[in-house]
Amino acid sequence: MKQTLPDAALPAWNAYLAMEASKREHFSYLEELETKYKYGGSRTIAESMHLEGLLKKHDKQVAAFRQAIKTLQAEDAGAHQALIEHITMLNAEPKASS
């Protein structure tokens, strides 16, 4: 996908990317724990705390993205629309199988 976003949309775009990265990090660790304890056992306190920390990090990234998109919408409706279209196109692309 090739699209150039307006400069005004870049802070919100970067916030979106950070939010997606934190989501992947959280789910990846969760999957790692699910695999580790597939046949029994339970998470250690350290593992649970780390997982909780990843979720909190993601929650902060979600809040930052919400604020960035809200600010963008208020300041530059055209850039906001371009970003929404960009994200929509990105999410519509077929994902590679793992």
For each residue, the residues with C-beta under 8 A, 3 or more apart:
1: 89 90 93
2:
3: 85 86 89
4:
5: 9 10 13 79 82 83 86
6: 9 10 76 78 79 82
7: 10 79
8: 72 75 76 79
9: 5 6 12 13 72 76 79 80 82 83 86
10: 5 6 7 13 14
11: 14 15 68 72
12: 9 15 16 65 68 69 71 72 80 83
13: 5 9 10 16 17 83 86
14: 10 11 17 18
15: 11 12 18 19 61 64 65 67 68 69
16: 12 13 19 20 65 68 69 83 87
17: 13 14 20 21
18: 14 15 21 22 61 64 65
19: 15 16 22 23 58 61 62 64 65
20: 16 17 23 24
21: 17 18 24 25 61
22: 18 19 25 26 54 57 58 60 61
23: 19 20 26 27 58 61
24: 20 21 27 28
25: 21 22 28 29 54 57 58
26: 22 23 29 30 51 54 55 57 58
27: 23 24 30 31
28: 24 25 31 32
29: 25 26 32 33 50 51 54
30: 26 27 33 34 51
31: 27 28 34 35
32: 28 29 35 36
33: 29 30 36 37 43 47 51
34: 30 31 37 38
35: 31 32 38
36: 32 33 41
37: 33 34 40 41 42 43
38: 34 35
39:
40: 37
41: 36 37
42: 37
43: 33 37 47 48 51
44: 47 48
45: 48 49
46: 49 50
47: 33 43 44 50 51
48: 43 44 45 51 52
49: 45 46 52 53
50: 29 46 47 53 54
51: 26 29 30 33 43 47 48 54 55
52: 48 49 55 56
53: 49 50 56 57
54: 22 25 26 29 50 51 57 58
55: 26 51 52 58 59
56: 52 53 59 60
57: 22 25 26 53 54 60 61
58: 19 22 23 25 26 54 55 61 62
59: 55 56 62 63
60: 22 56 57 63 64
61: 15 18 19 21 22 23 57 58 64 65
62: 19 58 59 65 66
63: 59 60 66 67
64: 15 18 19 60 61 67 68
65: 12 15 16 18 19 61 62 68 69
66: 62 63 69 70
67: 15 63 64 70 71
68: 11 12 15 16 64 65 71 72
69: 12 15 16 65 66 72 73 80 83
70: 66 67 73 74
71: 12 67 68 74 75
72: 8 9 11 12 68 69 75 76 79 80 83
73: 69 70 77 80
74: 70 71
75: 8 71 72 79
76: 6 8 9 72 79 80
77: 73 80 81
78: 6 81 82
79: 5 6 7 8 9 72 75 76 82 83
80: 9 12 69 72 73 76 77 83 84
81: 77 78 84 85
82: 5 6 9 78 79 85 86
83: 5 9 12 13 16 69 72 79 80 86 87
84: 80 81 87 88
85: 3 81 82 88 89
86: 3 5 9 13 82 83 89 90
87: 16 83 84 90 91
88: 84 85 91 92
89: 1 3 85 86 92 93
90: 1 86 87 93
91: 87 88
92: 88 89
93: 1 89 90
94:
95:
96:
97:
98:
